[in-house]
Every structure is written in structure tokens, then in C-alpha cells.
């Protein structure tokens, strides 16, 4: 998932950092040859898979001009594929250009990534990147799968989001090192002049193992709804031109990320040497290639009490929400 308009997001903070490349900040290294930068997070539940390949650069020239030249950011004529291990079957990726970025000062060029359309199955893989006139880049990883939720029960259609605390639990997974609960609310926004648009807000709660209650069989987490409503209150603008906002869809995702990704995120803010990246698992480049598994609860219905909190609650009462009578 490269930008929200292109691919479904999960682990949103991670994807902003590792996949979108939409940040205004460009980290430069001291003068020297460009270094490849590779990021990928594969999910067995996806039918499209992306790898981000860029390069570092350093110069005393104007940064605006440097980021206007695609040769400073991207490689050409790249061969990129996954090999299922053991074996030699290859899944080839093709370049996707012209991906829109979020607004910002730098960089201003459209984004670029490499895409494979198809399913990936549980097992071991090797990513290989061949850049002309450069050493081969590889990364070995195992696709995380078999992440099983206990509660909320799969197939649940009504979500209460009021009877605090809400119990989330799943069977322990030896390859998982980080978890995330995501709540996505979609709503119709109608202005006083009669214009209507569909908008959404996504709340993410990232959980490390020490945030969880652990027993020999399962992990558990008690979720309180106040932070979700508070997030909506800060994320959705109070607008006198809005007549009303009506919730029309509610989705939930529970994601497990592998230990490689968890370790990388824990170390992400640390300073690293310009030639060696101890945080990643990519041989011959900076970055990380890892996996996650997402369980999706689509098109849920918010309970009446949850809608009452949205309409009359302390954090959201000024946002103009009305209840959805069809729910």
C-alpha cells in the first residue's frame, strides 16, 4: 500500500514511514556513493504486494533542485523478484511510476514502487534486487500467517464500542512481535448548500508485547473507547458549513507484525552508520523486508449506544454527527 488512494492501509504509522515515502523530511548522508534503500512489508491477506526501492544522496546543491531529478531518487532497469524457498520459483515485480504524494515541501516528484499482483503463501522467501553495475541485494524473510483471533469473534457484525473495556484476544504466535488494532469509520458529510461527500477517519492503537496480558495460550488486551472518540474530536474539523455527518460504514482490522519488523521499528529512531544498517535485514542496502498478517472485520454496525456517544459524547458532540437509522 503506497498511498491511501491506492492500497488498503494497516499499521498506518509503519506504512507512512516505510511504504508511502510521503514525508517532507529527507535524510542525507555524508558525501559518498548513493546507497540503495529497500522497504517492504508483505501481508498474506493481500493480492497486491509492493516493494519500495530508492537511493540515498548527498550534495551541497539546492535540495529542491536535487529532489526534482528522478536520477537522485530512483534506479533504472531494475530486476526485482521473490523466490520461494526451497526452490527456484520466482515472483517478478514490475515498476509502478507516477504515484501521487501527500502535499509537502520535499520531495516533489511523484513516487515510485515495484508491484506483484497475486497471492503469496505461508513459507520462506528471498527477495532479490538486481541493479545494473551494482552488487546483488537480497533479504530472507518468512511470511507470517496463521494469526487467529479469539475475540471479537470472527464474523461479528455489531460492534459496541461503549461497553468498556472491550476484550481483544488472539492465540499466541511465535513469529509475531508487534500488534495493532485499527478502527475505520466512514461517514457522509452533507453541507448546508446540499453538497455531499464520503469521508473517513482511521484510528490505530499499536501494541507491544508488554502492553498485553499473556498466558500460555493467548494474548489479551482491554480496549477503552475514549481515546477513539477523542481522536475523532481532534481529527475531524468543526465546520459551521456542515449540516450533518452520518456514519455509513465501520471497519476494524487486527494486525500482527513479525519480530523483524518489530525490532526495526524499535530501533528506527537510533542513529546508524552510513555504510552499515544494524536494524534491517537487507544485505547490500539500508532497509527492512518483513511481513504482517491482518484480520479484517468489514462493514460492521455500530450499536445504538456507540452512536449516542458519537452524537452526544464529550469529544464529538460539536462535529454534527447524527445516528444512522439503518443500523
C-alpha distance (Angstrom), angle and dihedral (degrees) to the residues before:
residue distance angle dihedral
X1 . . .
X2 3.71 . .
X3 3.78 104.6 .
X4 3.79 127.0 3.3
X5 3.77 91.2 -111.0
X6 3.79 90.1 56.2
X7 3.78 108.8 40.1
X8 3.80 138.0 14.2
X9 3.81 110.7 -94.1
X10 3.76 129.6 -135.3
X11 3.72 131.6 159.4
X12 3.77 82.1 31.1
X13 3.77 98.4 -171.0
X14 3.75 90.6 49.9
X15 3.79 93.3 47.4
X16 3.77 92.4 49.7
X17 3.79 89.7 54.2
X18 3.76 101.1 36.2
X19 3.79 108.4 26.3
X20 3.79 113.9 23.0
X21 3.76 97.9 49.1
X22 3.82 86.4 -161.4
X23 3.81 96.7 132.2
X24 3.80 120.1 123.6
X25 3.80 89.9 -136.1
X26 3.79 122.8 90.8
X27 3.77 117.2 -167.7
X28 3.80 110.7 -145.9
X29 3.78 127.6 -165.5
X30 3.77 129.9 -149.3
X31 3.77 117.7 -79.5
X32 3.79 114.6 -63.7
X33 3.77 143.7 95.0
X34 3.82 117.0 -38.2
X35 3.79 115.5 -95.4
X36 3.83 123.3 -145.2
X37 3.80 116.1 -114.3
X38 3.81 117.3 -157.6
X39 3.80 128.2 -175.5
X40 3.80 128.9 172.0
X41 3.80 135.7 154.5
X42 3.81 113.7 -172.2
X43 3.79 124.2 -157.9
X44 3.80 121.7 -165.1
X45 3.81 89.7 -146.3
X46 3.82 93.1 61.2
X47 3.80 126.3 90.7
X48 3.81 92.4 -160.8
X49 3.79 122.8 54.0
X50 3.80 127.1 -168.0
X51 3.79 137.4 -161.5
X52 3.78 121.5 -166.4
X53 3.82 114.9 -146.6
X54 3.80 120.9 -179.4
X55 3.79 137.0 142.1
X56 3.78 138.5 -123.7
X57 3.79 121.1 -119.0
X58 3.78 138.2 -176.6
X59 3.79 130.6 -165.6
X60 3.77 143.0 140.4
X61 3.81 89.3 -125.7
X62 3.79 123.7 107.6
X63 3.82 109.4 -69.5
X64 3.82 92.1 -141.6
X65 3.80 90.7 57.4
X66 3.81 93.0 43.8
X67 3.80 92.9 53.9
X68 3.80 90.3 48.4
X69 3.80 90.5 67.2
X70 3.83 112.6 77.1
X71 3.82 89.8 -156.1
X72 3.81 88.0 71.2
X73 3.80 92.8 55.1
X74 3.80 109.5 28.7
X75 3.79 140.3 42.9
X76 3.81 125.0 -131.8
X77 3.82 131.7 -137.8
X78 3.81 93.7 17.4
X79 3.81 123.3 171.9
X80 3.79 110.7 -152.9
X81 3.81 128.1 173.1
X82 3.81 146.7 147.3
X83 3.79 121.1 -124.7
X84 3.80 119.4 -155.7
X85 3.81 110.6 -131.1
X86 2.93 128.0 -104.7
X87 3.77 96.2 29.3
X88 3.78 138.5 35.8
X89 3.80 104.2 -100.3
X90 3.80 108.7 136.4
X91 3.80 130.0 -152.0
X92 3.80 105.7 -158.6
X93 3.81 123.7 -149.7
X94 3.79 124.6 -147.6
X95 3.79 126.6 -152.0
X96 3.82 120.0 -101.4
X97 3.79 113.7 -160.6
X98 3.79 135.1 -174.5
X99 3.81 96.7 40.7
X100 3.84 108.0 166.1
X101 3.78 118.5 -117.7
X102 3.75 128.3 -145.6
X103 3.82 113.6 -99.1
X104 3.78 114.5 -80.5
X105 3.77 145.2 125.6
X106 3.80 98.0 -101.7
X107 2.93 139.3 61.8
X108 3.78 101.3 19.5
X109 3.81 100.3 177.9
X110 3.83 118.5 101.0
X111 3.78 113.7 -98.0
X112 3.79 127.6 -106.0
X113 3.80 134.9 -156.4
X114 3.81 142.1 158.8
X115 3.80 121.4 -107.3
X116 3.79 137.7 -160.7
X117 3.80 118.2 -169.5
X118 3.79 113.2 -152.2
X119 3.78 143.0 58.5
X120 3.77 126.4 -62.2
X121 3.78 118.3 -152.3
X122 3.77 130.0 -144.2
X123 3.78 110.7 -82.2
X124 3.78 145.1 75.9
X125 3.79 123.8 -45.2
X126 3.78 140.4 -179.0
X127 3.78 119.9 -148.1
X128 3.81 113.7 -149.8
X129 3.81 126.7 -168.6
X130 3.78 120.8 -172.4
X131 3.81 114.8 -166.9
X132 3.83 116.5 -178.3
X133 3.81 113.1 -97.7
X134 3.80 93.5 3.3
X135 3.82 134.5 100.3
X136 3.78 116.5 -91.2
X137 3.82 115.9 -91.8
X138 3.80 119.3 -143.2
X139 3.79 139.6 173.7
X140 3.80 128.3 -178.6
X141 3.79 120.6 -150.5
X142 3.78 141.6 156.8
X143 3.80 120.0 -125.6
X144 3.79 108.2 -121.9
X145 3.79 113.4 -131.0
X146 3.78 139.7 149.5
X147 3.81 94.9 62.6
X148 3.81 102.1 159.4
X149 3.80 124.5 -166.0
X150 3.81 120.0 -148.3
X151 3.81 100.3 -177.3
X152 2.95 134.5 53.6
X153 3.76 84.7 40.4
X154 3.81 113.7 -116.9
X155 3.77 109.0 -105.5
X156 3.81 92.5 35.9
X157 3.80 110.8 151.3
X158 3.82 103.7 -179.7
X159 3.80 120.2 61.0
X160 3.78 117.8 -166.8
X161 3.82 102.7 -164.5
X162 3.78 90.4 -179.9
X163 3.77 110.0 64.6
X164 3.82 93.1 86.7
X165 2.90 129.5 -124.8
X166 3.79 101.9 39.2
X167 3.80 113.1 -161.0
X168 3.80 118.4 -130.8
X169 3.80 116.7 -177.3
X170 3.79 138.8 163.6
X171 3.77 138.3 174.4
X172 3.79 113.3 -89.5
X173 3.78 115.2 -98.2
X174 3.83 118.8 -158.3
X175 3.81 92.8 -149.6
X176 3.82 97.1 50.1
X177 3.79 121.0 95.4
X178 3.81 104.6 162.4
X179 3.81 135.4 32.8
X180 3.78 137.8 -165.8
X181 3.80 136.0 -165.9
X182 3.81 114.0 -156.3
X183 3.81 126.6 -169.6
X184 3.80 117.1 -167.9
X185 3.79 120.9 -170.2
X186 3.80 121.0 -170.8
X187 3.77 119.2 -163.9
X188 3.78 140.6 178.9
X189 3.79 112.3 -121.2
X190 3.82 115.5 -157.3
X191 3.81 119.9 -172.3
X192 3.78 125.8 -151.0
X193 3.80 91.1 -104.3
X194 3.82 89.5 59.8
X195 3.81 99.4 -103.5
X196 3.81 114.8 143.1
X197 3.81 130.8 -161.0
X198 3.79 137.2 169.1
X199 3.80 116.2 -123.5
X200 3.79 136.4 169.4
X201 3.78 142.2 -160.7
X202 3.77 126.4 -155.5
X203 3.80 124.9 -153.5
X204 3.81 119.5 -165.5
X205 3.79 129.1 -167.9
X206 3.80 111.9 -169.0
X207 3.80 115.3 -156.8
X208 3.77 129.7 -161.8
X209 3.81 119.1 -160.4
X210 3.81 91.5 -101.5
X211 3.84 88.7 59.7
X212 3.81 89.7 62.7
X213 3.77 136.7 79.1
X214 3.79 105.2 -121.6
X215 3.78 131.4 -160.7
X216 3.82 129.2 164.5
X217 3.80 92.3 -87.5
X218 3.79 110.1 29.7
X219 3.78 149.0 16.0
X220 3.81 119.6 -128.7
X221 3.79 134.7 -167.3
X222 3.81 129.6 -174.1
X223 3.80 109.3 -141.1
X224 3.81 122.4 -158.2
X225 3.80 119.2 -158.3
X226 3.81 100.7 -144.4
X227 3.83 95.3 84.7
X228 3.82 89.8 53.3
X229 3.80 93.4 53.9
X230 3.81 90.8 42.1
X231 3.80 89.3 53.2
X232 3.81 91.0 52.8
X233 3.79 89.2 49.3
X234 3.79 90.4 56.5
X235 3.80 97.9 36.8
X236 3.82 101.1 47.5
X237 3.79 114.7 64.3
X238 3.77 122.5 -127.7
X239 3.80 103.0 -121.5
X240 3.82 124.9 -178.7
X241 3.81 89.1 -156.9
X242 3.82 91.5 63.5
X243 3.80 114.0 96.0
X244 3.80 95.4 -169.9
X245 3.79 145.0 -29.8
X246 3.79 119.7 -140.0
X247 3.83 124.2 -167.6
X248 3.80 109.4 -126.2
X249 3.79 103.8 167.8
X250 3.79 138.8 19.3
X251 3.81 124.3 -168.1
X252 3.77 132.7 179.0
X253 3.80 132.0 -162.0
X254 3.80 130.1 -170.7
X255 3.79 114.0 -164.0
X256 3.80 134.4 -170.7
X257 3.82 118.7 -162.0
X258 3.78 123.1 -159.9
X259 3.79 123.5 -108.6
X260 3.82 92.2 -104.7
X261 3.79 91.2 60.7
X262 3.80 92.9 41.7
X263 3.80 90.7 52.8
X264 3.79 92.1 47.3
X265 3.80 92.9 51.7
X266 3.80 91.4 48.1
X267 3.81 89.1 54.7
X268 3.79 97.9 36.2
X269 3.80 96.8 102.8
X270 3.80 94.4 48.6
X271 3.78 120.5 105.7
X272 3.80 112.9 -106.8
X273 3.76 135.6 -165.1
X274 3.79 115.0 -99.4
X275 3.82 93.3 -122.8
X276 3.80 102.4 36.7
X277 3.78 128.5 47.1
X278 3.83 108.6 -164.5
X279 3.80 90.9 -179.7
X280 3.79 99.9 62.9
X281 3.79 136.0 61.1
X282 3.82 99.7 -138.2
X283 3.78 117.0 116.9
X284 3.79 110.6 -142.5
X285 3.81 97.7 10.7
X286 3.78 145.2 55.7
X287 3.79 116.0 -100.9
X288 3.77 144.8 53.3
X289 3.80 137.1 -87.7
X290 3.78 111.5 -160.6
X291 3.80 143.9 142.2
X292 3.76 142.6 -123.0
X293 3.79 137.5 -176.5
X294 3.80 122.9 -138.5
X295 3.79 127.2 -162.0
X296 3.80 110.7 -159.5
X297 3.81 127.4 -154.0
X298 3.81 101.6 -166.7
X299 3.78 130.1 -162.4
X300 3.80 99.0 1.7
X301 3.79 123.9 179.0
X302 3.80 119.2 -125.8
X303 3.79 113.7 -132.3
X304 3.80 119.5 -115.8
X305 3.81 92.6 -106.3
X306 3.79 90.4 50.5
X307 3.81 89.4 52.2
X308 3.81 89.9 48.2
X309 3.80 88.2 56.4
X310 3.79 89.6 50.8
X311 3.83 92.9 49.2
X312 3.81 100.7 38.2
X313 3.80 105.4 15.9
X314 3.77 123.8 125.4
X315 3.81 94.4 -111.3
X316 3.80 100.4 40.4
X317 3.80 107.3 28.1
X318 3.83 92.1 103.3
X319 3.81 95.4 51.4
X320 3.80 96.0 81.5
X321 3.81 98.1 -117.9
X322 3.79 119.2 166.2
X323 3.79 127.4 -168.8
X324 3.79 122.2 -97.6
X325 3.80 104.5 -121.9
X326 3.83 90.9 -163.1
X327 3.79 89.3 66.8
